Amino acid sequence: MTASDADARAAALFGRAFARAPEVHAFANGRVNLIGDHIDYAGGTVLPMAIAARTHVAASCAERDEAVSEWNEDLAWRRYAFGVLAELRALGLPIPRLSIAVASDVPVGAGLSSSAALEVAVARAALAAAGAELNPRELAIVCQRAEHLHAGVPCGIMDQWCVAHADAREAIALECDVLCARAIALPAELRIEIVDSGVRHALRDGGYAARRADVEEAGRLLGVTHLARLPRARWPEIDALPVRIARRARHVVTEQARVEAAIDALQRGDLARFGALLAESHASLRDDFDVSMRELDQLVEDALARGALGARMTGGGFGGCVVVAWQ
């Protein structure tokens, strides 16, 4: 299914729901994180890239009290859309009342930033309807705030930043503590595959927030604002923390080191080293951070058995996808 299919579906849905044509169209790509999960909110460096799947929004200024949804199973997605509109208005932007229709090829709950893609697409449509602009940095921050305040998910900035900025065939090395980013070109011989486990997660269920709370507690006990930046010389102090907190902290600091090593490996064209780091990352997420599950572990094992350079779960965990590197 192509991105243009989602655009046409959004327009058709809008026509069925509101009996008129939309005035504006907007989209946002999903993202996959190559390495660096659960360290963005600890001030670490992450390495996401855009994927081809997109979320499309068709919208117009509302003509009446229009409130229609064809997503009958779960209206939770509306919190993300309404939250974005509320936060844009809180900035003083002249966002009108909108009727919107959404169609997406980004699977929900698969760790591919379906929520961030929805947020950014809605924001872009709203800005277009208002004749207003935000730069990608501002857009990412507004969408993250909407997810925190209106959807109840204490996410880091990675998803919204990547969705608002990323281009194809390059990854973004984002230093989340200072919001400094640079493009990392991917070697032409590197092929990235995304394998869906079919198991869906919901970050609002509490596992994500619990892990973040553990990381913040580790930072408090160690006296650092950004746990991912804990100097290597202080790593032995982690062993003195309560066992669960120590395991969370160990993942964060070693994952930060793996991201730095992965960027270096990509820039040197050392794909074998890059793949090995992916496998190490998965083991850390499984054993120290407790966010993997049997289905994800099996996909990683199968990929490595088939000769992949490396593989790891990607996203918040508790289901979702595995990212696999091939040469």
C-alpha beads as a LAMMPS data file, in Angstrom:
LAMMPS data file: protein, C-alpha beads

327 atoms
326 bonds

1 atom types
1 bond types

-500.0 500.0 xlo xhi
-500.0 500.0 ylo yhi
-500.0 500.0 zlo zhi

Masses

1 110.0

Atoms # bond

1 1 1 0.000 0.000 0.000
2 1 1 1.530 3.321 -1.048
3 1 1 1.545 6.698 0.624
4 1 1 -0.718 8.055 -2.134
5 1 1 -3.298 5.383 -1.216
6 1 1 -3.524 6.820 2.284
7 1 1 -3.920 10.333 0.874
8 1 1 -6.801 9.196 -1.314
9 1 1 -8.364 7.251 1.556
10 1 1 -8.250 10.276 3.830
11 1 1 -9.922 12.428 1.181
12 1 1 -12.576 9.793 0.497
13 1 1 -13.270 9.362 4.214
14 1 1 -13.617 13.108 4.590
15 1 1 -16.095 13.216 1.716
16 1 1 -18.201 10.416 3.206
17 1 1 -18.172 11.933 6.682
18 1 1 -18.735 15.573 5.815
19 1 1 -20.292 15.526 2.327
20 1 1 -17.746 17.964 0.873
21 1 1 -14.158 18.071 -0.277
22 1 1 -11.329 18.831 2.158
23 1 1 -9.536 22.168 1.863
24 1 1 -6.103 21.035 3.048
25 1 1 -4.043 17.844 3.015
26 1 1 -1.033 17.018 5.151
27 1 1 1.039 13.955 5.975
28 1 1 3.825 12.702 8.184
29 1 1 6.015 9.625 7.889
30 1 1 6.410 7.015 10.565
31 1 1 9.853 6.273 11.945
32 1 1 11.967 3.347 13.029
33 1 1 14.671 3.709 15.640
34 1 1 17.816 1.921 14.537
35 1 1 19.346 2.002 18.013
36 1 1 18.930 3.977 21.226
37 1 1 15.604 3.022 22.794
38 1 1 14.568 4.299 26.224
39 1 1 17.408 6.785 26.440
40 1 1 15.824 9.846 24.828
41 1 1 14.099 10.803 28.080
42 1 1 17.414 10.182 29.855
43 1 1 19.158 12.816 27.719
44 1 1 20.854 10.309 25.443
45 1 1 21.595 10.154 21.734
46 1 1 19.205 8.251 19.470
47 1 1 19.443 7.135 15.847
48 1 1 15.998 7.034 14.195
49 1 1 15.118 7.222 10.504
50 1 1 11.923 7.851 8.559
51 1 1 10.011 4.978 6.973
52 1 1 7.876 5.044 3.839
53 1 1 4.573 4.464 5.658
54 1 1 2.661 7.671 6.227
55 1 1 -0.299 9.116 8.068
56 1 1 -2.440 11.450 5.957
57 1 1 -4.898 14.054 7.177
58 1 1 -7.600 15.722 5.099
59 1 1 -9.163 18.746 6.779
60 1 1 -11.354 21.817 6.400
61 1 1 -12.697 24.516 8.651
62 1 1 -15.723 23.071 10.440
63 1 1 -19.070 24.213 9.062
64 1 1 -21.162 22.895 11.940
65 1 1 -20.862 20.688 14.984
66 1 1 -19.207 17.880 13.056
67 1 1 -18.040 14.910 15.127
68 1 1 -17.834 11.687 13.144
69 1 1 -15.572 8.683 13.653
70 1 1 -15.332 5.431 11.747
71 1 1 -12.819 4.022 14.236
72 1 1 -15.445 2.423 16.411
73 1 1 -13.160 0.152 18.421
74 1 1 -11.113 2.840 20.115
75 1 1 -11.422 6.606 20.092
76 1 1 -8.187 7.090 22.038
77 1 1 -6.486 8.467 18.926
78 1 1 -8.695 11.553 19.181
79 1 1 -6.827 12.641 22.328
80 1 1 -3.695 13.033 20.232
81 1 1 -5.420 15.077 17.539
82 1 1 -7.376 17.282 19.940
83 1 1 -4.287 17.742 22.083
84 1 1 -2.250 19.033 19.156
85 1 1 -4.959 21.552 18.251
86 1 1 -5.183 22.699 21.863
87 1 1 -1.430 23.181 22.174
88 1 1 -1.217 25.093 18.893
89 1 1 -3.967 27.405 20.116
90 1 1 -2.137 27.785 23.438
91 1 1 0.733 29.315 21.462
92 1 1 -1.655 31.998 20.257
93 1 1 -1.919 30.647 16.736
94 1 1 -5.273 31.295 14.990
95 1 1 -6.215 27.632 14.600
96 1 1 -9.869 27.402 13.477
97 1 1 -12.323 24.678 14.444
98 1 1 -11.525 21.838 12.076
99 1 1 -13.185 18.808 10.593
100 1 1 -10.542 16.182 9.895
101 1 1 -10.279 12.711 8.430
102 1 1 -7.281 10.463 9.001
103 1 1 -5.943 7.507 7.022
104 1 1 -2.671 5.835 7.838
105 1 1 -0.339 3.087 6.703
106 1 1 1.675 3.349 9.953
107 1 1 0.573 0.382 12.091
108 1 1 -0.727 1.358 15.524
109 1 1 1.136 -0.028 18.530
110 1 1 4.008 -1.387 16.456
111 1 1 6.751 0.913 17.729
112 1 1 6.879 2.906 14.484
113 1 1 5.627 6.243 15.858
114 1 1 2.007 6.032 14.793
115 1 1 1.118 8.592 17.469
116 1 1 3.848 11.047 16.472
117 1 1 2.920 10.682 12.796
118 1 1 -0.698 11.485 13.672
119 1 1 0.331 14.451 15.799
120 1 1 2.624 15.969 13.194
121 1 1 0.178 15.376 10.336
122 1 1 -2.671 16.998 12.279
123 1 1 -0.427 19.916 13.233
124 1 1 0.638 20.453 9.626
125 1 1 -2.976 20.384 8.448
126 1 1 -4.043 22.814 11.171
127 1 1 -1.202 25.198 10.398
128 1 1 -2.066 25.089 6.698
129 1 1 -5.715 25.846 7.465
130 1 1 -4.652 28.793 9.622
131 1 1 -2.042 30.095 7.194
132 1 1 0.522 29.777 9.989
133 1 1 3.958 28.172 10.230
134 1 1 6.186 26.496 12.776
135 1 1 9.693 25.268 12.110
136 1 1 10.313 21.528 12.564
137 1 1 11.881 22.007 16.001
138 1 1 8.879 23.964 17.259
139 1 1 6.512 21.455 15.677
140 1 1 8.206 18.530 17.422
141 1 1 8.087 20.213 20.833
142 1 1 4.398 21.143 20.481
143 1 1 3.499 17.582 19.504
144 1 1 5.486 16.088 22.371
145 1 1 3.708 18.411 24.795
146 1 1 0.351 17.339 23.364
147 1 1 1.212 13.684 23.965
148 1 1 2.272 14.404 27.536
149 1 1 -0.668 16.579 28.527
150 1 1 -3.549 15.167 26.504
151 1 1 -2.697 11.515 25.797
152 1 1 -0.988 10.845 29.123
153 1 1 2.194 9.348 27.660
154 1 1 5.460 10.737 29.150
155 1 1 7.401 10.172 25.920
156 1 1 10.809 11.537 25.063
157 1 1 11.348 13.846 22.105
158 1 1 12.740 11.271 19.653
159 1 1 9.564 10.307 17.837
160 1 1 8.223 13.776 17.196
161 1 1 11.660 15.121 16.289
162 1 1 12.349 12.398 13.739
163 1 1 8.863 12.572 12.213
164 1 1 9.138 16.350 11.876
165 1 1 12.678 16.322 10.428
166 1 1 13.732 13.048 8.818
167 1 1 14.523 12.439 5.137
168 1 1 14.780 9.094 3.367
169 1 1 18.056 7.125 3.300
170 1 1 19.559 8.942 6.231
171 1 1 19.275 8.577 9.951
172 1 1 19.192 11.374 12.497
173 1 1 21.665 11.382 15.372
174 1 1 19.735 13.417 17.920
175 1 1 21.304 14.434 21.215
176 1 1 18.148 14.650 23.276
177 1 1 19.651 16.583 26.173
178 1 1 20.497 19.600 23.998
179 1 1 18.253 18.943 20.956
180 1 1 21.224 18.977 18.619
181 1 1 20.880 16.783 15.534
182 1 1 22.962 15.776 12.551
183 1 1 22.243 13.582 9.546
184 1 1 23.993 10.215 9.306
185 1 1 24.103 8.824 5.770
186 1 1 23.375 5.121 5.543
187 1 1 25.783 3.042 3.423
188 1 1 24.267 2.050 0.092
189 1 1 24.892 -1.632 0.769
190 1 1 22.980 -1.552 4.067
191 1 1 19.378 -2.763 3.898
192 1 1 17.006 -2.140 6.792
193 1 1 14.052 -4.483 7.218
194 1 1 11.185 -4.007 9.667
195 1 1 9.443 -7.177 10.840
196 1 1 6.145 -6.825 12.686
197 1 1 5.582 -9.266 15.561
198 1 1 1.833 -8.716 15.340
199 1 1 1.737 -8.087 19.100
200 1 1 0.375 -4.637 19.886
201 1 1 1.320 -2.429 22.779
202 1 1 -0.266 0.655 24.302
203 1 1 2.215 2.984 25.952
204 1 1 -0.570 4.375 28.121
205 1 1 -0.882 0.975 29.849
206 1 1 1.830 1.887 32.334
207 1 1 4.895 -0.165 31.446
208 1 1 6.539 2.733 29.627
209 1 1 5.851 5.189 32.437
210 1 1 7.172 2.714 34.990
211 1 1 10.452 2.325 33.099
212 1 1 10.821 6.081 32.829
213 1 1 10.196 6.445 36.550
214 1 1 12.942 3.884 37.235
215 1 1 15.372 5.787 35.019
216 1 1 14.543 9.065 36.724
217 1 1 15.019 7.440 40.123
218 1 1 18.444 6.181 39.045
219 1 1 19.388 9.674 37.963
220 1 1 18.209 11.091 41.278
221 1 1 20.189 8.548 43.300
222 1 1 23.294 9.185 41.225
223 1 1 22.843 12.953 41.320
224 1 1 22.725 13.505 37.557
225 1 1 20.155 15.285 35.420
226 1 1 20.715 13.124 32.336
227 1 1 21.479 9.528 33.237
228 1 1 22.660 8.687 29.719
229 1 1 25.524 11.174 30.177
230 1 1 26.870 9.514 33.326
231 1 1 30.670 9.417 32.827
232 1 1 32.055 5.934 32.283
233 1 1 34.284 6.377 35.324
234 1 1 31.118 6.487 37.453
235 1 1 29.484 3.377 35.997
236 1 1 30.622 1.195 38.949
237 1 1 28.340 3.309 41.168
238 1 1 25.365 1.728 39.415
239 1 1 26.055 -1.563 41.201
240 1 1 25.198 0.074 44.528
241 1 1 21.674 1.002 43.414
242 1 1 18.611 -1.143 44.203
243 1 1 18.669 -4.147 41.879
244 1 1 15.850 -3.153 39.514
245 1 1 16.996 0.468 39.334
246 1 1 20.561 -0.693 38.668
247 1 1 19.429 -2.843 35.761
248 1 1 17.516 0.066 34.212
249 1 1 20.506 2.371 34.666
250 1 1 22.882 -0.198 33.195
251 1 1 20.805 -0.355 30.032
252 1 1 20.730 3.424 29.677
253 1 1 24.466 4.030 29.997
254 1 1 25.498 1.056 27.861
255 1 1 22.890 1.893 25.212
256 1 1 24.291 5.416 24.969
257 1 1 27.731 3.903 24.364
258 1 1 26.277 1.570 21.731
259 1 1 24.635 4.450 19.870
260 1 1 27.923 6.325 19.717
261 1 1 29.682 3.184 18.494
262 1 1 26.935 2.517 15.914
263 1 1 27.267 6.018 14.453
264 1 1 31.006 5.523 14.196
265 1 1 30.550 2.115 12.543
266 1 1 28.127 3.524 9.941
267 1 1 30.458 6.386 9.106
268 1 1 33.353 3.937 8.657
269 1 1 31.219 1.492 6.668
270 1 1 31.790 -1.250 9.252
271 1 1 28.442 -2.992 8.850
272 1 1 29.488 -6.079 10.796
273 1 1 30.160 -3.938 13.855
274 1 1 26.890 -2.073 13.367
275 1 1 24.972 -5.343 13.263
276 1 1 26.668 -6.672 16.375
277 1 1 25.650 -3.531 18.249
278 1 1 22.019 -4.068 17.286
279 1 1 22.121 -7.552 18.783
280 1 1 23.752 -6.231 21.960
281 1 1 21.070 -3.565 22.219
282 1 1 18.318 -6.166 22.027
283 1 1 19.921 -8.237 24.770
284 1 1 20.072 -5.176 27.017
285 1 1 16.439 -4.242 26.369
286 1 1 15.458 -7.857 27.076
287 1 1 17.595 -8.572 30.120
288 1 1 18.102 -5.234 31.888
289 1 1 15.102 -3.179 30.779
290 1 1 12.493 -5.955 30.603
291 1 1 10.601 -4.547 27.615
292 1 1 11.052 -7.401 25.128
293 1 1 8.860 -10.470 24.888
294 1 1 8.987 -13.985 23.481
295 1 1 7.663 -13.033 20.035
296 1 1 10.259 -10.275 19.610
297 1 1 13.086 -12.482 20.883
298 1 1 12.110 -15.181 18.402
299 1 1 12.111 -12.765 15.464
300 1 1 15.591 -11.587 16.426
301 1 1 16.857 -15.149 16.722
302 1 1 15.308 -16.096 13.371
303 1 1 16.867 -13.106 11.597
304 1 1 20.312 -13.858 12.964
305 1 1 19.938 -17.521 11.995
306 1 1 19.140 -16.412 8.438
307 1 1 22.382 -14.461 8.233
308 1 1 21.335 -10.938 9.187
309 1 1 24.067 -8.555 10.305
310 1 1 22.048 -7.823 13.423
311 1 1 18.541 -7.395 14.758
312 1 1 16.795 -5.845 17.727
313 1 1 13.389 -4.898 19.004
314 1 1 12.594 -1.268 18.293
315 1 1 10.348 1.242 20.009
316 1 1 8.958 1.273 23.505
317 1 1 8.650 -2.498 23.751
318 1 1 5.922 -4.853 25.000
319 1 1 5.229 -5.807 21.381
320 1 1 5.692 -4.083 18.074
321 1 1 8.484 -4.597 15.572
322 1 1 12.011 -5.823 15.124
323 1 1 14.506 -3.907 13.002
324 1 1 16.907 -6.087 11.015
325 1 1 20.113 -5.034 9.240
326 1 1 21.189 -6.869 6.092
327 1 1 24.026 -6.507 3.640

Bonds

1 1 1 2
2 1 2 3
3 1 3 4
4 1 4 5
5 1 5 6
6 1 6 7
7 1 7 8
8 1 8 9
9 1 9 10
10 1 10 11
11 1 11 12
12 1 12 13
13 1 13 14
14 1 14 15
15 1 15 16
16 1 16 17
17 1 17 18
18 1 18 19
19 1 19 20
20 1 20 21
21 1 21 22
22 1 22 23
23 1 23 24
24 1 24 25
25 1 25 26
26 1 26 27
27 1 27 28
28 1 28 29
29 1 29 30
30 1 30 31
31 1 31 32
32 1 32 33
33 1 33 34
34 1 34 35
35 1 35 36
36 1 36 37
37 1 37 38
38 1 38 39
39 1 39 40
40 1 40 41
41 1 41 42
42 1 42 43
43 1 43 44
44 1 44 45
45 1 45 46
46 1 46 47
47 1 47 48
48 1 48 49
49 1 49 50
50 1 50 51
51 1 51 52
52 1 52 53
53 1 53 54
54 1 54 55
55 1 55 56
56 1 56 57
57 1 57 58
58 1 58 59
59 1 59 60
60 1 60 61
61 1 61 62
62 1 62 63
63 1 63 64
64 1 64 65
65 1 65 66
66 1 66 67
67 1 67 68
68 1 68 69
69 1 69 70
70 1 70 71
71 1 71 72
72 1 72 73
73 1 73 74
74 1 74 75
75 1 75 76
76 1 76 77
77 1 77 78
78 1 78 79
79 1 79 80
80 1 80 81
81 1 81 82
82 1 82 83
83 1 83 84
84 1 84 85
85 1 85 86
86 1 86 87
87 1 87 88
88 1 88 89
89 1 89 90
90 1 90 91
91 1 91 92
92 1 92 93
93 1 93 94
94 1 94 95
95 1 95 96
96 1 96 97
97 1 97 98
98 1 98 99
99 1 99 100
100 1 100 101
101 1 101 102
102 1 102 103
103 1 103 104
104 1 104 105
105 1 105 106
106 1 106 107
107 1 107 108
108 1 108 109
109 1 109 110
110 1 110 111
111 1 111 112
112 1 112 113
113 1 113 114
114 1 114 115
115 1 115 116
116 1 116 117
117 1 117 118
118 1 118 119
119 1 119 120
120 1 120 121
121 1 121 122
122 1 122 123
123 1 123 124
124 1 124 125
125 1 125 126
126 1 126 127
127 1 127 128
128 1 128 129
129 1 129 130
130 1 130 131
131 1 131 132
132 1 132 133
133 1 133 134
134 1 134 135
135 1 135 136
136 1 136 137
137 1 137 138
138 1 138 139
139 1 139 140
140 1 140 141
141 1 141 142
142 1 142 143
143 1 143 144
144 1 144 145
145 1 145 146
146 1 146 147
147 1 147 148
148 1 148 149
149 1 149 150
150 1 150 151
151 1 151 152
152 1 152 153
153 1 153 154
154 1 154 155
155 1 155 156
156 1 156 157
157 1 157 158
158 1 158 159
159 1 159 160
160 1 160 161
161 1 161 162
162 1 162 163
163 1 163 164
164 1 164 165
165 1 165 166
166 1 166 167
167 1 167 168
168 1 168 169
169 1 169 170
170 1 170 171
171 1 171 172
172 1 172 173
173 1 173 174
174 1 174 175
175 1 175 176
176 1 176 177
177 1 177 178
178 1 178 179
179 1 179 180
180 1 180 181
181 1 181 182
182 1 182 183
183 1 183 184
184 1 184 185
185 1 185 186
186 1 186 187
187 1 187 188
188 1 188 189
189 1 189 190
190 1 190 191
191 1 191 192
192 1 192 193
193 1 193 194
194 1 194 195
195 1 195 196
196 1 196 197
197 1 197 198
198 1 198 199
199 1 199 200
200 1 200 201
201 1 201 202
202 1 202 203
203 1 203 204
204 1 204 205
205 1 205 206
206 1 206 207
207 1 207 208
208 1 208 209
209 1 209 210
210 1 210 211
211 1 211 212
212 1 212 213
213 1 213 214
214 1 214 215
215 1 215 216
216 1 216 217
217 1 217 218
218 1 218 219
219 1 219 220
220 1 220 221
221 1 221 222
222 1 222 223
223 1 223 224
224 1 224 225
225 1 225 226
226 1 226 227
227 1 227 228
228 1 228 229
229 1 229 230
230 1 230 231
231 1 231 232
232 1 232 233
233 1 233 234
234 1 234 235
235 1 235 236
236 1 236 237
237 1 237 238
238 1 238 239
239 1 239 240
240 1 240 241
241 1 241 242
242 1 242 243
243 1 243 244
244 1 244 245
245 1 245 246
246 1 246 247
247 1 247 248
248 1 248 249
249 1 249 250
250 1 250 251
251 1 251 252
252 1 252 253
253 1 253 254
254 1 254 255
255 1 255 256
256 1 256 257
257 1 257 258
258 1 258 259
259 1 259 260
260 1 260 261
261 1 261 262
262 1 262 263
263 1 263 264
264 1 264 265
265 1 265 266
266 1 266 267
267 1 267 268
268 1 268 269
269 1 269 270
270 1 270 271
271 1 271 272
272 1 272 273
273 1 273 274
274 1 274 275
275 1 275 276
276 1 276 277
277 1 277 278
278 1 278 279
279 1 279 280
280 1 280 281
281 1 281 282
282 1 282 283
283 1 283 284
284 1 284 285
285 1 285 286
286 1 286 287
287 1 287 288
288 1 288 289
289 1 289 290
290 1 290 291
291 1 291 292
292 1 292 293
293 1 293 294
294 1 294 295
295 1 295 296
296 1 296 297
297 1 297 298
298 1 298 299
299 1 299 300
300 1 300 301
301 1 301 302
302 1 302 303
303 1 303 304
304 1 304 305
305 1 305 306
306 1 306 307
307 1 307 308
308 1 308 309
309 1 309 310
310 1 310 311
311 1 311 312
312 1 312 313
313 1 313 314
314 1 314 315
315 1 315 316
316 1 316 317
317 1 317 318
318 1 318 319
319 1 319 320
320 1 320 321
321 1 321 322
322 1 322 323
323 1 323 324
324 1 324 325
325 1 325 326
326 1 326 327
